[in-house]
Amino acid sequence: MSTIEEPLGGSPVPPGQGAAPGEARLAHGALSLFDTLSSTLANLAPVEGIFLSLTLVVVAMGSQAPWAFLVAGIAILATGNTMSEFSRSIPSAGSFVTFIGRGIGAKLPRTGSALSGLTCYLLLICYPVTVSAVVVFMGSWVASLFHWGNAGWLAVTLIGVALIVPILLRGVVISARAAFIMFCSEALGLLVLSLVVLVLAHGHLGAPFHASGGSPGGFKGLVGFTFALAVSGFVGWENSGALAEESRNPRRYIPITVFTSILVITILYVLSSWAAVAGFADWKGPVAGINVLGGEVTPFLDLSRHFTPWFSWFIGIVGFTSSFGCFIAAANSQTRITFNGARAGLLPRVFAALTRNKVPWASVAIYVGLTVALIVVPYFTLHGNAVAIFSDEASIGTVPILIVYLLANIALPLHVLATDRARFRPVRHILIPLAGSAVLLYGVYEFIQPNQPPPANGYWKWILAIVVIAAVGTAVVYARRPDAIKLAGTIGPEFVQEDT
């Protein structure tokens, strides 16, 4: 094993400071390609993504809403290319922390160090924000099915979190496969419902090819917040990046996982939204049906009750399993980034503690604690309004993640040009990251611009607060422990041994 590289300038990290090779290692070789793919697909949570976003996309695009998800899937592939390229050369449990630190640090060492620290703290905060939205949706979905009210959804949500913690602590393989079981149930539910609806509503299969309903309707409605919303539905595709240290062959598995998962979810989104549009057009009429769909709260459940009443109970279940599996998969991956930061010294070293089966239990505790706080506090401040809570948290938490994606796109060409110029390809390392960056900038702007209806017009304040907190944390550590912040952006393949 080699010692830690020093691409960011300065002297090697002295013994006893930060983490040295051989310290606090995760379970090498535990995950197969099947496991990394399972975890990522579950993290993408297609049922929740399509349940929450479809009606809003229909409001803007009408019957042509399915095309928004196809365009968004193609667009997110540009950023998927960035993670794929980085993972082929410097796989790391730090994921974007390492990619940004080494990439930008290859040309601007101090800037790379600072941005790696900023990335770590941004993800430490915003990942639990987005996941808390997921589990709030889970609780509110179950409570609405049984008419349990506000107290009921809070109870379901907290019980769900409590059930997930033992699964996470059992080990990365068990939790990845448990998440996959949840994904299989939701994928099956979407596929069966969509195919049956498309067969029964065959007279309206061409609905997405004709603009009907929506304001402004058609592809004119794709611009603005609609496109940003469709892109945000793919957040979670990066799950496998942080599993590098536990993967048997991350340089091969992660690129395959990234592209395969995006492709699978894009197909599911397009197929299910196509079925919804065709189904409501057949049920209520080509114009009235699309207008009704745009105002639906539970479009797929109502679609199932009409076309497949024998299957509606299963659609009710997948509203729960989607969120449950997403939380398991997201926590599996995202706690590794926190662990990596603690191992480097960005957090107290106790948070790099592992169980006997190599699970970062202290990072899991931080993650779950923040998630619970982000469920309980808004419950009281927003008077138990679950829709407001998961809508606000999903939007606010997504933007810092998009910013991290953007920084990684900027870092990629700098890294390749500085470390392996012979591998440089203009399309792969310049044009595709530029295209991805344009999409991300557009998405960030649409989420933070103040000309939206309330409360969205105030999201920028919360997002700015998250960025400021992360920047202050970075500045404090940079001043007090510069070696730690440098190390956080350099831990890469030194901690990865791959099977040949």
N, C-alpha and C positions, 0 to 999 in steps of 0.2 A: 504494500500500500504506500502511495506517495504521500508526502506532507501536503498541507493545504497550500494551494497556489497563491500568489500575491499579484493578481492582475490590477489591483486598485492602488498600487503604490505603497510605499512605506516598508517597514520591517515586518517580518513574520510575527504572528501573535505569540507573545511570551507564554511559557508554560504556566498553567493555573489561571490564565485569563481567557474568557470566552470558552470555546470547546476545542479540544484537540482530537485528532483522529484516534479512534478507539473508544471515545467516550460516548455514552448515551446513544446507542444505536438502535434503530427500529428493527423489526423482524425481517432480515434480508431473505429474499426469495420466497416469501410467503404467498405472493399473489401471482396467479397465472394471467394470461391474456383474458380468459373468460372472466376472472374476478375484476380486473380493472374496467372491462367493458360493462360488467354488471353494475358496478358502483356508479359509473358515469351515467348510464341510462336511467338508473333510479334517481340520481340527483337531478336530472332534467325534468322529472315529474310531468310527463306530457298531459295527464288528465288535468292536473291543477293549472298548468300553463294555458291549455286551450279553454278550460272552463272559465277562467278569469278574464282572458283577453278577447275571446271571440266576439262577444256582444259589442264591445267597444270598437273593435275593428269593423264590424258590420254597420254600426252607426255611421262611420265615416265612408266606407266603401260599398256598402250594400251587398248585393249578390256576388260581387267580385272579391270578397274578403279572402277566399283561399289563396289568392295570388300574393297577398301580403306575407303569408307564412313561407311561401316558396322563395320569394325575393329575400326575406330576412335570413332564411337558412343558407342561401347562396352567399349572402353578405357576411355572415358570421364565419364562413369557411376561411375568409381572409385572415382573421385573427387566429383561427384554428391552425393555420399554416405557421404562424409565429410560434405557438407552443410546440408544434411538431418539430420545427427546426431547432429550437433551443434544446428540446428533450433529446434530440439525436446527439448533441455534443456535451451538454452539461445537465443531465437529469439531476433533480434535487427535491428533497422533501420541502424545501423552501419555495419551490415553484417560481412564481413571479418575483419573489424577493430576490432569489438568486439570478434569475434571468435579467432583471432590470439592473441589479448591482453589477453584474459582470459585463452586461452589454454596454450600458452607458459608461460604466467605469473603465472599460477598455480604452476609451478616448478621454474621459473626464473623471479621473479617479475619485476626487472628493464629491463631485456631483453624484456619481454612481453610488458611493457609500450612503450619502444622505437620502437618495431616492429609494434605496433598498430598505432603509429604516422606515421611511415614510410609508412605503408599500406594506411592510409588515404590520404597522399600527393601523393603517387603513383597513386591511383585511381582518385584523383582530376585532375591529369594531363593526364593520359593515356586514361581514358574513353572518354573525348572529342576528343582525337586524333583519336581513332577508329571510333567514330561517325561522325567526319568530313569526314572520308573516305567514310562512308555510304552515306552522302548527296552529296558529290562530284560525286559518282557513279550515284545517282539519277539525278542530273543535266546533267551529260554527256550522260546518257542514253536517256533522253528526247531530248536533243539537237541533238544527232546523228540521231534520228528517223526523225526529221524535218530539218536536215541539217542547224542548226543555228550557228555552229562554236563555238569558244572558249568563246567569249563574251556571247553567248547564254546560254552555260551551267552554267556560273557564275551567270547570271541573274535568271535562273530557280532554282539554288541551294539556293540563298539568298531569293527568294520569298517563296520557300518551307519552309525554316527556319522561316520566318516571319509568315506564316500561322499556323505553329505548336505551336508557343508561346501562342496564346490565348487558344488553346485547353488544353495545360498544366495547364494554370492558372484557367481553369474552375473547376478543381477538379480531384482527382486521379481516381475516378470511370469513369467519362466521358472520360478522356484521355485513360484509359485502354481499354474501349470498342470501342473507335475510332480506336485504334491500332489493336484491334481484327478484325474489319471490313476490315482493310487493309490486315491482315493476311489471312482472309477467301478468299479474291480475289486472292491472290497469290497461296494459297494452291489449290483452285479450278482450276486455270490456269495450275499448274503443273500436277494435277491429270488427268484432261481432256486430255491434250496434251500427257502425258505419256501413258495412257491407249489406246488412239486411235492409237498412234504410235506402241505400242506393238502388237495390233491386226493386223494392216496393215503390220507390219514387222515380222509377226509370224515365218517366215522361218529362222530368225536370233535370235530367243529368247535365244538360247544357246551361243551367242557370248561371254558373260562374263566367260564362263566355258573353253574357249580356248584362250591361249595367242596369240594375234595378234597385231603387231605394238608396238609402244612405245620403249623407250630406257632407261634401258636395257629390258624393257617389262615384263609383268606378275608380280608375287609377288616380284621379284627382284627389281622392280621399286618402291615398297612400302616404302623401307627404305629411310632414309635421309629426305630431305626437303618435299618430297611428303606426308609423314605421318604427319609431323608437320603442313603442309597446311590443310590436311583433319581435323585434331584435331582443328585447329584454326577456322574452319567453324562452330564449336559448341559454340563459345564464345557468351555469352548472356543467357546460360542456368541458370545462377545464379541470374537472374533478380528478382525472388520472394524473395530472402533473405532480401533485403533492404526494402521490403514492409511489413515486420513483424509487425511494429507498427500500420499499417493501416488495417491489416488483422483481421478478426473475430476470427480465431483460427490458428495462425501461426504454432504452434507445429504439427498440423495435415495437414494444407494446403500446407506448403512449401515442405515437403518431397514428397507429392503426385504430386505437380507441377513440381518439379525437375525431377523426374523419368518419368512422363508422357510426358513432353515436349521433353526430350532427345529421348524417344522412338518414338514419332510422327515425329520429324525431321529426325531421322535416317531412318525411313521408306520412307519419302519423298525424301531424298537424294539418297537412294539406288534405289528406283523406277524410279526417273527421270533420274539418270545417266545410269541405265539399258536401259531405252527407248532411250536415246541419242546414246548409243553404238549400240544397235540393229538397230535403225533407220538409222544411217549413214552407217552401214554395208550393210543394204538392199538397200540404195539409191546409194551409190558409190562403193560398193563391200567390201568384208570382210577385205581386207588389205588396199586398197586405202581409204575406208570410214573412217577407224580409223585414218589414217594419216591426212585426211582432218579435222576430228573432233579436232585433237590436234592443228591445226593451226587456228581454228575458233575464231572470235572475239565475235560473237553473235550466239552461237551454237543452242540455243533453238528457237530463232526467225527464223533462217534459217530452222530449222527442221520443225517448224510450217508452214512456207511458202511452204514447199514441201509437207508435209503430210496433213496439216489442214489449207489451205489458208483462209478458212472461219473463222478461229480462231486466225489468226496471229495478228489482231488488239488488241485482249485481251492480248496476250503474251506481246505485246508492252506496254500495260497499267500496267501489273504487275511488270515490271521493275521499274516503278515509285512507285507503292503502297507498294512494299516490303521495299524500303528504307524509305518512308514516315512513315509507321507504325513502322519500327525499331527505327527511331529517337524518335518518341513519347514514345514508350515503354522504350527505354533505358534511356531517360531523366527522365521519371517517377521514375525509380528505382535509377539511379545514383545520382540524385540530393538529394535523401534522405541520402546518405552516406556523401555528403558534408554538408548537414544540421546537421547531427549528429555530425560531427567534429566541426562545428561552435557552436553548443549547448554546447559541452564540453569545448570549448575555444581554439581549434587549429586554428581557424580563428576569426577575429573580430566578436563580438557577433551580429552585425547587420545582418550578413549572416545567422543567425538562425531565421530571421523574417518570419512570416507567414501571409497569407491573412486571411480574415474572414472565408473562407471555408477550412482553414488549409493546404494551399499549400505553400511550402517554396519558396516564390517568389524570395528572394535574392539569394538562391542557384540556382534557375532556371536562373537568370540573369548571374551569374558566368558561368554556364554551356554553355549557349547560346553564351555569349561573347567570351569565349575561342574557341568554335566551329567556329564562324564566323571568328575569327582571323586565325584559322588553315585552313580556306578555302581561304581567301583573300590573305594572305601573300604568301603561296605557289603558288597561281595563278600567281603572278608577278615574283617570283623567279624561277619558273619552266616554265615560258612563256606560261601559260595556258594549259599545257599538263595534261589533266584530268586523263589519264591512269597512268601516273607517280605519280601523287599526291595521288590517292586513293590506288595504290599499295604500295607506300612507307609508307603512314600513317597507313594503315591496318596492315602491317608487324611490324612497329616500335611500334605501340600502343598495339599490342597483347602481346608482350613479357613481359612487366611488369605485365600484368594481369595473365599470366601463372605463374609468380614468386609468385604472391599473392596466387593463387591456391595452389602452392607448400608449402608455409608457413602454410596455413590452414591444409593441410594434415599432416604436422609435429606436428601441435598444437593439433590435435584431440586426439591421445592416451594420451598425457600429461594431457589434460583436464579431460578425463574420469577417468584415474587412480587417479587423485588428488581429484576429486569431487564426484565421484560415482563409486567406484571400483566394487560394486556388479553388475553394468550394463556392465562391461567390457567384451568384446568378442574378442578373438584374431584375428579371421578372419575379423570381421567388423571394428575393431579399430586398427589393426596392418597390416595385410596382404593386405587388400584392399587399405588403404592409401599408403602403400609402392608401390603397383603396379601403383597407380595413380601418385605418385611422380616420378617413373621411366619414365613414359610416358611424364610427364611435363619437366623433366630435358632433355630428348632427344629432345623434341620440342624446348625448349629454345636454346639448343646448335645448332640445325640446323638453327635457325633464325639468330643467332649472329656469327656463325663461318665465318671467313674472306675469305674462299676459294670459295665463290660464285661469280657468274658474277656480275659486277657492275650494279646498285648501291647497290645491296644487301650486297656486301662485306663491305660496310661502315655503315650498320645499327647499328652495335654494338656501334658505337660512339654516336649516338643519344640516344640509349637505356641507355648507361652508363650516359649520361648527365641527363636524366630523373631521374635515380636512385640517382645521386649525388645531384640534386636539392631537391628531396624528403628527402634525408638524412640531408642536411643542414637545411632545414625547421624544421625537427624533432629535430635536435640538438639545434637550437635556442629556440624552444618552451620548450624543455626539461630543458634548462638552466634557462629560464626566468619564465616559468609557469609550473612547474612539476606536479601540481595538475591537470592541463588541460590535459596533455598528459596521465596521469594515468586514468582520467575519460573517455577519448575517448575509452579506451580499456575495460571499465567496464559497459557502458550503455547497459543493456540487458533487461531481463524480468521485471525490475522495471518500464519500460515504456510501458509494454504490459499487457493489461487486456483482458482475453479471455472469449468468450461465452462458457458456459458449455452445 
